[in-house]
Amino acid sequence: MEQLISEEEKYQKHLAWLEDYKKKYIADNYGKEADQKFIEYVCQHTYVNTYECNQAYGGSEEGGWWFDIGDPVESVYFEYRYEAEEAFPKIEARWKRLNEIEGRRETSSVSCDGYYETYYGKDYAKSFPNKKPSYE
């Protein structure tokens, strides 16, 4: 059973996560600190979105080309990014297990008829792409 924590505890946990994130960012970017706009972006609410993904035929140019498509099947809202990061492995594992149970093949397979994939997002899940790409 999950333990309920107060809003203050959640916020304090968020601040601790943010400090760790800033330190990791500096280490990963050769001492460069993240600008405030980037930090605010990272601190926004986060969704963990799962899509049924596949490939769609784009056209016959140069022997034919394909593009990625996805339809949302689940979108879970988290107030703080650390909450999404804690929940992500469990959510992703559930959908990966369903891929196995249903015998789904990855999108790189010609036998794919839909494969569940889970991602972080800043918005509620929407089908993608919103417009068919064109060959150039």
N, CA, C and O atoms as a GROMACS GRO file, in nm:
protein
  544
    1MET      N    1   0.084  -0.118   0.000
    1MET     CA    2   0.000   0.000   0.000
    1MET      C    3   0.088   0.125   0.000
    1MET      O    4   0.184   0.134   0.076
    2GLU      N    5   0.055   0.218  -0.086
    2GLU     CA    6   0.134   0.340  -0.096
    2GLU      C    7   0.109   0.431   0.024
    2GLU      O    8  -0.004   0.445   0.071
    3GLN      N    9   0.216   0.492   0.072
    3GLN     CA   10   0.206   0.584   0.183
    3GLN      C   11   0.175   0.724   0.129
    3GLN      O   12   0.240   0.770   0.036
    4LEU      N   13   0.076   0.789   0.188
    4LEU     CA   14   0.042   0.925   0.148
    4LEU      C   15   0.138   1.022   0.215
    4LEU      O   16   0.168   1.010   0.334
    5ILE      N   17   0.185   1.120   0.138
    5ILE     CA   18   0.272   1.221   0.196
    5ILE      C   19   0.208   1.358   0.177
    5ILE      O   20   0.128   1.379   0.085
    6SER      N   21   0.242   1.448   0.264
    6SER     CA   22   0.182   1.581   0.260
    6SER      C   23   0.236   1.660   0.142
    6SER      O   24   0.337   1.625   0.082
    7GLU      N   25   0.166   1.768   0.109
    7GLU     CA   26   0.211   1.857   0.001
    7GLU      C   27   0.348   1.916   0.033
    7GLU      O   28   0.431   1.930  -0.056
    8GLU      N   29   0.372   1.949   0.158
    8GLU     CA   30   0.501   2.003   0.198
    8GLU      C   31   0.612   1.900   0.177
    8GLU      O   32   0.720   1.933   0.128
    9GLU      N   33   0.586   1.776   0.213
    9GLU     CA   34   0.685   1.670   0.193
    9GLU      C   35   0.712   1.648   0.044
    9GLU      O   36   0.827   1.627   0.003
   10LYS      N   37   0.606   1.653  -0.036
   10LYS     CA   38   0.622   1.638  -0.181
   10LYS      C   39   0.709   1.751  -0.236
   10LYS      O   40   0.798   1.728  -0.318
   11TYR      N   41   0.682   1.872  -0.190
   11TYR     CA   42   0.758   1.987  -0.238
   11TYR      C   43   0.905   1.976  -0.196
   11TYR      O   44   0.994   2.005  -0.276
   12GLN      N   45   0.930   1.936  -0.072
   12GLN     CA   46   1.067   1.920  -0.025
   12GLN      C   47   1.140   1.811  -0.105
   12GLN      O   48   1.259   1.825  -0.137
   13LYS      N   49   1.069   1.705  -0.136
   13LYS     CA   50   1.128   1.599  -0.218
   13LYS      C   51   1.159   1.651  -0.358
   13LYS      O   52   1.261   1.616  -0.417
   14HIS      N   53   1.070   1.735  -0.411
   14HIS     CA   54   1.093   1.797  -0.542
   14HIS      C   55   1.218   1.884  -0.538
   14HIS      O   56   1.300   1.878  -0.629
   15LEU      N   57   1.233   1.965  -0.434
   15LEU     CA   58   1.351   2.052  -0.423
   15LEU      C   59   1.480   1.970  -0.415
   15LEU      O   60   1.581   2.007  -0.475
   16ALA      N   61   1.477   1.860  -0.341
   16ALA     CA   62   1.594   1.773  -0.332
   16ALA      C   63   1.626   1.712  -0.469
   16ALA      O   64   1.742   1.705  -0.509
   17TRP      N   65   1.522   1.668  -0.539
   17TRP     CA   66   1.541   1.613  -0.674
   17TRP      C   67   1.602   1.720  -0.765
   17TRP      O   68   1.693   1.691  -0.843
   18LEU      N   69   1.551   1.843  -0.756
   18LEU     CA   70   1.598   1.951  -0.841
   18LEU      C   71   1.746   1.981  -0.816
   18LEU      O   72   1.822   2.002  -0.911
   19GLU      N   73   1.787   1.982  -0.692
   19GLU     CA   74   1.929   2.005  -0.661
   19GLU      C   75   2.016   1.895  -0.719
   19GLU      O   76   2.122   1.922  -0.776
   20ASP      N   77   1.972   1.769  -0.705
   20ASP     CA   78   2.046   1.658  -0.763
   20ASP      C   79   2.051   1.671  -0.915
   20ASP      O   80   2.154   1.643  -0.977
   21TYR      N   81   1.940   1.712  -0.975
   21TYR     CA   82   1.933   1.728  -1.120
   21TYR      C   83   2.032   1.834  -1.167
   21TYR      O   84   2.103   1.814  -1.266
   22LYS      N   85   2.037   1.948  -1.096
   22LYS     CA   86   2.129   2.055  -1.134
   22LYS      C   87   2.274   2.007  -1.126
   22LYS      O   88   2.354   2.037  -1.214
   23LYS      N   89   2.308   1.934  -1.021
   23LYS     CA   90   2.444   1.882  -1.006
   23LYS      C   91   2.478   1.787  -1.120
   23LYS      O   92   2.587   1.793  -1.177
   24LYS      N   93   2.384   1.699  -1.153
   24LYS     CA   94   2.407   1.603  -1.262
   24LYS      C   95   2.419   1.678  -1.395
   24LYS      O   96   2.504   1.643  -1.477
   25TYR      N   97   2.336   1.779  -1.416
   25TYR     CA   98   2.343   1.858  -1.539
   25TYR      C   99   2.481   1.921  -1.554
   25TYR      O  100   2.540   1.914  -1.662
   26ILE      N  101   2.532   1.981  -1.448
   26ILE     CA  102   2.664   2.045  -1.451
   26ILE      C  103   2.772   1.941  -1.483
   26ILE      O  104   2.861   1.966  -1.564
   27ALA      N  105   2.763   1.824  -1.418
   27ALA     CA  106   2.862   1.719  -1.442
   27ALA      C  107   2.855   1.668  -1.586
   27ALA      O  108   2.958   1.641  -1.648
   28ASP      N  109   2.735   1.656  -1.640
   28ASP     CA  110   2.716   1.603  -1.776
   28ASP      C  111   2.747   1.707  -1.884
   28ASP      O  112   2.764   1.671  -2.000
   29ASN      N  113   2.754   1.835  -1.846
   29ASN     CA  114   2.775   1.942  -1.944
   29ASN      C  115   2.903   2.019  -1.917
   29ASN      O  116   2.909   2.140  -1.939
   30TYR      N  117   3.005   1.949  -1.869
   30TYR     CA  118   3.138   2.005  -1.853
   30TYR      C  119   3.141   2.133  -1.772
   30TYR      O  120   3.209   2.229  -1.808
   31GLY      N  121   3.066   2.136  -1.662
   31GLY     CA  122   3.068   2.250  -1.571
   31GLY      C  123   2.970   2.361  -1.605
   31GLY      O  124   2.958   2.458  -1.529
   32LYS      N  125   2.901   2.349  -1.716
   32LYS     CA  126   2.805   2.453  -1.755
   32LYS      C  127   2.675   2.435  -1.677
   32LYS      O  128   2.620   2.324  -1.670
   33GLU      N  129   2.626   2.544  -1.619
   33GLU     CA  130   2.500   2.538  -1.547
   33GLU      C  131   2.383   2.556  -1.644
   33GLU      O  132   2.394   2.624  -1.746
   34ALA      N  133   2.271   2.494  -1.611
   34ALA     CA  134   2.150   2.508  -1.692
   34ALA      C  135   2.093   2.647  -1.673
   34ALA      O  136   2.097   2.701  -1.562
   35ASP      N  137   2.039   2.707  -1.780
   35ASP     CA  138   1.977   2.838  -1.764
   35ASP      C  139   1.840   2.822  -1.697
   35ASP      O  140   1.783   2.713  -1.695
   36GLN      N  141   1.790   2.931  -1.644
   36GLN     CA  142   1.666   2.928  -1.565
   36GLN      C  143   1.547   2.879  -1.647
   36GLN      O  144   1.461   2.808  -1.596
   37LYS      N  145   1.542   2.917  -1.773
   37LYS     CA  146   1.431   2.875  -1.860
   37LYS      C  147   1.428   2.723  -1.872
   37LYS      O  148   1.320   2.662  -1.868
   38PHE      N  149   1.545   2.661  -1.887
   38PHE     CA  150   1.553   2.515  -1.895
   38PHE      C  151   1.510   2.450  -1.764
   38PHE      O  152   1.437   2.351  -1.764
   39ILE      N  153   1.555   2.506  -1.653
   39ILE     CA  154   1.517   2.452  -1.521
   39ILE      C  155   1.366   2.460  -1.503
   39ILE      O  156   1.305   2.366  -1.454
   40GLU      N  157   1.306   2.571  -1.541
   40GLU     CA  158   1.160   2.584  -1.529
   40GLU      C  159   1.088   2.482  -1.616
   40GLU      O  160   0.984   2.428  -1.578
   41TYR      N  161   1.144   2.457  -1.735
   41TYR     CA  162   1.085   2.357  -1.824
   41TYR      C  163   1.089   2.219  -1.759
   41TYR      O  164   0.990   2.146  -1.762
   42VAL      N  165   1.203   2.183  -1.700
   42VAL     CA  166   1.218   2.052  -1.636
   42VAL      C  167   1.126   2.040  -1.515
   42VAL      O  168   1.078   1.930  -1.484
   43CYS      N  169   1.101   2.150  -1.447
   43CYS     CA  170   1.022   2.147  -1.325
   43CYS      C  171   0.872   2.147  -1.348
   43CYS      O  172   0.795   2.130  -1.253
   44GLN      N  173   0.828   2.164  -1.470
   44GLN     CA  174   0.685   2.163  -1.497
   44GLN      C  175   0.626   2.026  -1.466
   44GLN      O  176   0.698   1.927  -1.452
   45HIS      N  177   0.496   2.024  -1.456
   45HIS     CA  178   0.428   1.896  -1.440
   45HIS      C  179   0.470   1.804  -1.555
   45HIS      O  180   0.514   1.850  -1.660
   46THR      N  181   0.455   1.676  -1.534
   46THR     CA  182   0.500   1.578  -1.633
   46THR      C  183   0.394   1.470  -1.650
   46THR      O  184   0.326   1.432  -1.555
   47TYR      N  185   0.382   1.423  -1.771
   47TYR     CA  186   0.297   1.308  -1.800
   47TYR      C  187   0.386   1.190  -1.837
   47TYR      O  188   0.493   1.207  -1.894
   48VAL      N  189   0.339   1.071  -1.803
   48VAL     CA  190   0.398   0.949  -1.857
   48VAL      C  191   0.294   0.896  -1.954
   48VAL      O  192   0.186   0.851  -1.914
   49ASN      N  193   0.328   0.902  -2.083
   49ASN     CA  194   0.235   0.868  -2.190
   49ASN      C  195   0.275   0.738  -2.256
   49ASN      O  196   0.392   0.715  -2.286
   50THR      N  197   0.176   0.652  -2.279
   50THR     CA  198   0.198   0.527  -2.351
   50THR      C  199   0.117   0.531  -2.480
   50THR      O  200   0.001   0.571  -2.482
   51TYR      N  201   0.182   0.488  -2.587
   51TYR     CA  202   0.122   0.490  -2.720
   51TYR      C  203   0.127   0.350  -2.781
   51TYR      O  204   0.215   0.270  -2.750
   52GLU      N  205   0.031   0.322  -2.867
   52GLU     CA  206   0.041   0.204  -2.954
   52GLU      C  207   0.108   0.256  -3.082
   52GLU      O  208   0.049   0.332  -3.158
   53CYS      N  209   0.232   0.213  -3.104
   53CYS     CA  210   0.313   0.267  -3.213
   53CYS      C  211   0.322   0.168  -3.328
   53CYS      O  212   0.307   0.048  -3.310
   54ASN      N  213   0.347   0.223  -3.445
   54ASN     CA  214   0.362   0.143  -3.565
   54ASN      C  215   0.433   0.227  -3.671
   54ASN      O  216   0.474   0.340  -3.645
   55GLN      N  217   0.447   0.172  -3.790
   55GLN     CA  218   0.502   0.243  -3.904
   55GLN      C  219   0.390   0.259  -4.007
   55GLN      O  220   0.306   0.170  -4.023
   56ALA      N  221   0.388   0.372  -4.075
   56ALA     CA  222   0.290   0.396  -4.181
   56ALA      C  223   0.366   0.424  -4.310
   56ALA      O  224   0.474   0.483  -4.310
   57TYR      N  225   0.308   0.380  -4.420
   57TYR     CA  226   0.369   0.397  -4.552
   57TYR      C  227   0.360   0.543  -4.593
   57TYR      O  228   0.252   0.602  -4.594
   58GLY      N  229   0.476   0.600  -4.627
   58GLY     CA  230   0.479   0.742  -4.663
   58GLY      C  231   0.464   0.766  -4.812
   58GLY      O  232   0.403   0.865  -4.853
   59GLY      N  233   0.520   0.679  -4.892
   59GLY     CA  234   0.513   0.698  -5.036
   59GLY      C  235   0.614   0.611  -5.108
   59GLY      O  236   0.694   0.542  -5.044
   60SER      N  237   0.612   0.614  -5.239
   60SER     CA  238   0.695   0.525  -5.319
   60SER      C  239   0.830   0.586  -5.359
   60SER      O  240   0.909   0.520  -5.426
   61GLU      N  241   0.856   0.708  -5.320
   61GLU     CA  242   0.982   0.773  -5.356
   61GLU      C  243   1.102   0.689  -5.311
   61GLU      O  244   1.105   0.637  -5.199
   62GLU      N  245   1.200   0.677  -5.401
   62GLU     CA  246   1.324   0.604  -5.374
   62GLU      C  247   1.302   0.465  -5.316
   62GLU      O  248   1.370   0.425  -5.222
   63GLY      N  249   1.207   0.394  -5.370
   63GLY     CA  250   1.182   0.256  -5.326
   63GLY      C  251   1.085   0.244  -5.211
   63GLY      O  252   1.061   0.134  -5.162
   64GLY      N  253   1.030   0.354  -5.166
   64GLY     CA  254   0.933   0.353  -5.058
   64GLY      C  255   0.993   0.401  -4.927
   64GLY      O  256   1.109   0.374  -4.897
   65TRP      N  257   0.913   0.471  -4.850
   65TRP     CA  258   0.959   0.518  -4.719
   65TRP      C  259   0.843   0.511  -4.620
   65TRP      O  260   0.726   0.514  -4.657
   66TRP      N  261   0.880   0.500  -4.495
   66TRP     CA  262   0.784   0.480  -4.385
   66TRP      C  263   0.810   0.585  -4.278
   66TRP      O  264   0.919   0.642  -4.271
   67PHE      N  265   0.709   0.611  -4.194
   67PHE     CA  266   0.726   0.704  -4.083
   67PHE      C  267   0.655   0.649  -3.959
   67PHE      O  268   0.565   0.565  -3.968
   68ASP      N  269   0.699   0.698  -3.843
   68ASP     CA  270   0.644   0.652  -3.715
   68ASP      C  271   0.507   0.715  -3.689
   68ASP      O  272   0.485   0.832  -3.716
   69ILE      N  273   0.418   0.633  -3.635
   69ILE     CA  274   0.287   0.681  -3.590
   69ILE      C  275   0.261   0.627  -3.450
   69ILE      O  276   0.318   0.526  -3.410
   70GLY      N  277   0.175   0.695  -3.377
   70GLY     CA  278   0.139   0.649  -3.244
   70GLY      C  279   0.004   0.701  -3.201
   70GLY      O  280  -0.029   0.817  -3.222
   71ASP      N  281  -0.074   0.613  -3.139
   71ASP     CA  282  -0.203   0.651  -3.082
   71ASP      C  283  -0.198   0.631  -2.932
   71ASP      O  284  -0.155   0.526  -2.885
   72PRO      N  285  -0.242   0.730  -2.855
   72PRO     CA  286  -0.233   0.719  -2.709
   72PRO      C  287  -0.325   0.609  -2.654
   72PRO      O  288  -0.438   0.591  -2.698
   73VAL      N  289  -0.271   0.538  -2.556
   73VAL     CA  290  -0.351   0.438  -2.484
   73VAL      C  291  -0.358   0.468  -2.335
   73VAL      O  292  -0.447   0.419  -2.265
   74GLU      N  293  -0.263   0.550  -2.285
   74GLU     CA  294  -0.265   0.589  -2.144
   74GLU      C  295  -0.184   0.716  -2.125
   74GLU      O  296  -0.081   0.734  -2.190
   75SER      N  297  -0.232   0.803  -2.038
   75SER     CA  298  -0.161   0.926  -2.004
   75SER      C  299  -0.178   0.949  -1.854
   75SER      O  300  -0.289   0.970  -1.806
   76VAL      N  301  -0.067   0.946  -1.780
   76VAL     CA  302  -0.072   0.959  -1.634
   76VAL      C  303  -0.004   1.091  -1.596
   76VAL      O  304   0.112   1.115  -1.632
   77TYR      N  305  -0.076   1.175  -1.522
   77TYR     CA  306  -0.028   1.308  -1.482
   77TYR      C  307   0.048   1.300  -1.350
   77TYR      O  308   0.007   1.230  -1.257
   78PHE      N  309   0.161   1.375  -1.343
   78PHE     CA  310   0.238   1.388  -1.219
   78PHE      C  311   0.267   1.536  -1.198
   78PHE      O  312   0.308   1.607  -1.289
   79GLU      N  313   0.245   1.580  -1.076
   79GLU     CA  314   0.270   1.721  -1.044
   79GLU      C  315   0.418   1.755  -1.051
   79GLU      O  316   0.455   1.864  -1.096
   80TYR      N  317   0.502   1.662  -1.007
   80TYR     CA  318   0.646   1.685  -1.005
   80TYR      C  319   0.718   1.580  -1.089
   80TYR      O  320   0.675   1.464  -1.096
   81ARG      N  321   0.827   1.620  -1.151
   81ARG     CA  322   0.904   1.530  -1.236
   81ARG      C  323   0.956   1.408  -1.159
   81ARG      O  324   0.955   1.297  -1.213
   82TYR      N  325   1.001   1.427  -1.034
   82TYR     CA  326   1.053   1.314  -0.959
   82TYR      C  327   0.948   1.205  -0.943
   82TYR      O  328   0.981   1.086  -0.941
   83GLU      N  329   0.820   1.244  -0.930
   83GLU     CA  330   0.713   1.145  -0.918
   83GLU      C  331   0.701   1.063  -1.046
   83GLU      O  332   0.682   0.941  -1.042
   84ALA      N  333   0.712   1.131  -1.159
   84ALA     CA  334   0.706   1.060  -1.288
   84ALA      C  335   0.824   0.965  -1.302
   84ALA      O  336   0.808   0.852  -1.350
   85GLU      N  337   0.942   1.010  -1.261
   85GLU     CA  338   1.060   0.924  -1.271
   85GLU      C  339   1.049   0.802  -1.180
   85GLU      O  340   1.098   0.695  -1.215
   86GLU      N  341   0.987   0.818  -1.064
   86GLU     CA  342   0.968   0.705  -0.976
   86GLU      C  343   0.866   0.606  -1.034
   86GLU      O  344   0.883   0.485  -1.019
   87ALA      N  345   0.762   0.656  -1.098
   87ALA     CA  346   0.655   0.570  -1.149
   87ALA      C  347   0.685   0.511  -1.286
   87ALA      O  348   0.631   0.406  -1.322
   88PHE      N  349   0.771   0.577  -1.364
   88PHE     CA  350   0.795   0.537  -1.503
   88PHE      C  351   0.831   0.389  -1.519
   88PHE      O  352   0.771   0.321  -1.602
   89PRO      N  353   0.928   0.336  -1.443
   89PRO     CA  354   0.966   0.196  -1.465
   89PRO      C  355   0.850   0.097  -1.448
   89PRO      O  356   0.839   0.000  -1.523
   90LYS      N  357   0.765   0.123  -1.351
   90LYS     CA  358   0.651   0.034  -1.328
   90LYS      C  359   0.549   0.044  -1.442
   90LYS      O  360   0.497  -0.057  -1.489
   91ILE      N  361   0.522   0.167  -1.486
   91ILE     CA  362   0.426   0.186  -1.596
   91ILE      C  363   0.481   0.123  -1.723
   91ILE      O  364   0.409   0.051  -1.792
   92GLU      N  365   0.607   0.150  -1.754
   92GLU     CA  366   0.667   0.095  -1.875
   92GLU      C  367   0.671  -0.057  -1.871
   92GLU      O  368   0.643  -0.123  -1.971
   93ALA      N  369   0.705  -0.114  -1.756
   93ALA     CA  370   0.713  -0.260  -1.743
   93ALA      C  371   0.577  -0.325  -1.768
   93ALA      O  372   0.569  -0.432  -1.829
   94ARG      N  373   0.470  -0.262  -1.720
   94ARG     CA  374   0.335  -0.316  -1.741
   94ARG      C  375   0.303  -0.325  -1.890
   94ARG      O  376   0.250  -0.426  -1.936
   95TRP      N  377   0.336  -0.219  -1.965
   95TRP     CA  378   0.306  -0.219  -2.108
   95TRP      C  379   0.400  -0.311  -2.186
   95TRP      O  380   0.357  -0.373  -2.283
   96LYS      N  381   0.527  -0.321  -2.144
   96LYS     CA  382   0.618  -0.416  -2.208
   96LYS      C  383   0.570  -0.559  -2.188
   96LYS      O  384   0.577  -0.642  -2.278
   97ARG      N  385   0.522  -0.585  -2.068
   97ARG     CA  386   0.469  -0.720  -2.039
   97ARG      C  387   0.348  -0.748  -2.127
   97ARG      O  388   0.334  -0.860  -2.177
   98LEU      N  389   0.263  -0.651  -2.147
   98LEU     CA  390   0.147  -0.670  -2.234
   98LEU      C  391   0.191  -0.695  -2.378
   98LEU      O  392   0.129  -0.776  -2.447
   99ASN      N  393   0.297  -0.629  -2.423
   99ASN     CA  394   0.354  -0.658  -2.556
   99ASN      C  395   0.390  -0.806  -2.566
   99ASN      O  396   0.361  -0.871  -2.666
  100GLU      N  397   0.455  -0.857  -2.462
  100GLU     CA  398   0.497  -0.998  -2.460
  100GLU      C  399   0.377  -1.091  -2.459
  100GLU      O  400   0.371  -1.186  -2.538
  101ILE      N  401   0.282  -1.065  -2.371
  101ILE     CA  402   0.164  -1.151  -2.358
  101ILE      C  403   0.086  -1.158  -2.489
  101ILE      O  404   0.040  -1.264  -2.530
  102GLU      N  405   0.072  -1.042  -2.555
  102GLU     CA  406  -0.005  -1.036  -2.678
  102GLU      C  407   0.078  -1.072  -2.802
  102GLU      O  408   0.026  -1.073  -2.913
  103GLY      N  409   0.208  -1.100  -2.782
  103GLY     CA  410   0.294  -1.137  -2.894
  103GLY      C  411   0.318  -1.024  -2.993
  103GLY      O  412   0.336  -1.048  -3.112
  104ARG      N  413   0.319  -0.902  -2.944
  104ARG     CA  414   0.340  -0.787  -3.032
  104ARG      C  415   0.486  -0.776  -3.072
  104ARG      O  416   0.576  -0.805  -2.992
  105ARG      N  417   0.510  -0.735  -3.195
  105ARG     CA  418   0.646  -0.715  -3.245
  105ARG      C  419   0.677  -0.567  -3.251
  105ARG      O  420   0.588  -0.484  -3.270
  106GLU      N  421   0.807  -0.534  -3.233
  106GLU     CA  422   0.850  -0.394  -3.234
  106GLU      C  423   0.823  -0.331  -3.369
  106GLU      O  424   0.805  -0.400  -3.469
  107THR      N  425   0.822  -0.197  -3.371
  107THR     CA  426   0.787  -0.124  -3.492
  107THR      C  427   0.887  -0.146  -3.606
  107THR      O  428   0.853  -0.119  -3.722
  108SER      N  429   1.006  -0.193  -3.577
  108SER     CA  430   1.104  -0.219  -3.683
  108SER      C  431   1.072  -0.348  -3.760
  108SER      O  432   1.132  -0.374  -3.864
  109SER      N  433   0.978  -0.426  -3.710
  109SER     CA  434   0.941  -0.552  -3.775
  109SER      C  435   0.832  -0.529  -3.880
  109SER      O  436   0.738  -0.452  -3.857
  110VAL      N  437   0.844  -0.597  -3.994
  110VAL     CA  438   0.738  -0.588  -4.095
  110VAL      C  439   0.610  -0.655  -4.046
  110VAL      O  440   0.503  -0.632  -4.102
  111SER      N  441   0.621  -0.736  -3.943
  111SER     CA  442   0.504  -0.805  -3.886
  111SER      C  443   0.437  -0.726  -3.774
  111SER      O  444   0.343  -0.774  -3.712
  112CYS      N  445   0.486  -0.605  -3.749
  112CYS     CA  446   0.429  -0.524  -3.641
  112CYS      C  447   0.287  -0.482  -3.675
  112CYS      O  448   0.259  -0.434  -3.786
  113ASP      N  449   0.198  -0.500  -3.578
  113ASP     CA  450   0.062  -0.447  -3.594
  113ASP      C  451   0.026  -0.363  -3.472
  113ASP      O  452  -0.089  -0.356  -3.430
  114GLY      N  453   0.129  -0.300  -3.416
  114GLY     CA  454   0.113  -0.213  -3.300
  114GLY      C  455   0.199  -0.261  -3.185
  114GLY      O  456   0.196  -0.379  -3.150
  115TYR      N  457   0.275  -0.169  -3.125
  115TYR     CA  458   0.366  -0.202  -3.016
  115TYR      C  459   0.358  -0.089  -2.914
  115TYR      O  460   0.371   0.028  -2.950
  116TYR      N  461   0.337  -0.123  -2.787
  116TYR     CA  462   0.324  -0.022  -2.683
  116TYR      C  463   0.460   0.035  -2.645
  116TYR      O  464   0.553  -0.039  -2.616
  117GLU      N  465   0.471   0.170  -2.647
  117GLU     CA  466   0.592   0.239  -2.608
  117GLU      C  467   0.555   0.352  -2.511
  117GLU      O  468   0.453   0.418  -2.528
  118THR      N  469   0.638   0.372  -2.411
  118THR     CA  470   0.611   0.468  -2.304
  118THR      C  471   0.717   0.578  -2.304
  118THR      O  472   0.837   0.551  -2.316
  119TYR      N  473   0.671   0.703  -2.289
  119TYR     CA  474   0.759   0.819  -2.293
  119TYR      C  475   0.716   0.923  -2.188
  119TYR      O  476   0.602   0.922  -2.142
  120TYR      N  477   0.810   1.011  -2.152
  120TYR     CA  478   0.775   1.130  -2.075
  120TYR      C  479   0.716   1.232  -2.170
  120TYR      O  480   0.752   1.236  -2.288
  121GLY      N  481   0.626   1.316  -2.118
  121GLY     CA  482   0.572   1.423  -2.200
  121GLY      C  483   0.531   1.541  -2.114
  121GLY      O  484   0.509   1.526  -1.994
  122LYS      N  485   0.522   1.657  -2.174
  122LYS     CA  486   0.477   1.777  -2.104
  122LYS      C  487   0.326   1.798  -2.118
  122LYS      O  488   0.268   1.881  -2.050
  123ASP      N  489   0.265   1.720  -2.208
  123ASP     CA  490   0.122   1.734  -2.233
  123ASP      C  491   0.054   1.599  -2.229
  123ASP      O  492   0.118   1.494  -2.237
  124TYR      N  493  -0.078   1.604  -2.216
  124TYR     CA  494  -0.160   1.484  -2.226
  124TYR      C  495  -0.133   1.421  -2.363
  124TYR      O  496  -0.118   1.492  -2.462
  125ALA      N  497  -0.127   1.290  -2.368
  125ALA     CA  498  -0.091   1.220  -2.492
  125ALA      C  499  -0.187   1.251  -2.606
  125ALA      O  500  -0.309   1.256  -2.588
  126LYS      N  501  -0.128   1.272  -2.724
  126LYS     CA  502  -0.204   1.294  -2.848
  126LYS      C  503  -0.144   1.205  -2.955
  126LYS      O  504  -0.026   1.171  -2.949
  127SER      N  505  -0.225   1.169  -3.052
  127SER     CA  506  -0.174   1.090  -3.164
  127SER      C  507  -0.063   1.166  -3.236
  127SER      O  508  -0.065   1.289  -3.243
  128PHE      N  509   0.034   1.092  -3.288
  128PHE     CA  510   0.141   1.155  -3.365
  128PHE      C  511   0.167   1.076  -3.491
  128PHE      O  512   0.140   0.956  -3.496
  129PRO      N  513   0.220   1.139  -3.593
  129PRO     CA  514   0.237   1.284  -3.606
  129PRO      C  515   0.101   1.351  -3.626
  129PRO      O  516   0.004   1.284  -3.662
  130ASN      N  517   0.094   1.480  -3.604
  130ASN     CA  518  -0.033   1.550  -3.623
  130ASN      C  519  -0.059   1.580  -3.771
  130ASN      O  520  -0.170   1.616  -3.810
  131LYS      N  521   0.047   1.562  -3.855
  131LYS     CA  522   0.035   1.582  -4.000
  131LYS      C  523   0.127   1.483  -4.069
  131LYS      O  524   0.241   1.464  -4.026
  132LYS      N  525   0.079   1.421  -4.176
  132LYS     CA  526   0.162   1.325  -4.248
  132LYS      C  527   0.286   1.395  -4.304
  132LYS      O  528   0.275   1.499  -4.369
  133PRO      N  529   0.405   1.338  -4.277
  133PRO     CA  530   0.526   1.399  -4.331
  133PRO      C  531   0.531   1.386  -4.483
  133PRO      O  532   0.468   1.297  -4.541
  134SER      N  533   0.606   1.474  -4.546
  134SER     CA  534   0.621   1.467  -4.692
  134SER      C  535   0.765   1.432  -4.726
  134SER      O  536   0.857   1.461  -4.650
  135TYR      N  537   0.782   1.369  -4.838
  135TYR     CA  538   0.916   1.330  -4.883
  135TYR      C  539   0.986   1.451  -4.946
  135TYR      O  540   0.927   1.522  -5.026
  136GLU      N  541   1.110   1.472  -4.908
  136GLU     CA  542   1.186   1.584  -4.967
  136GLU      C  543   1.321   1.537  -5.012
  136GLU      O  544   1.399   1.616  -5.064
   0.00000   0.00000   0.00000
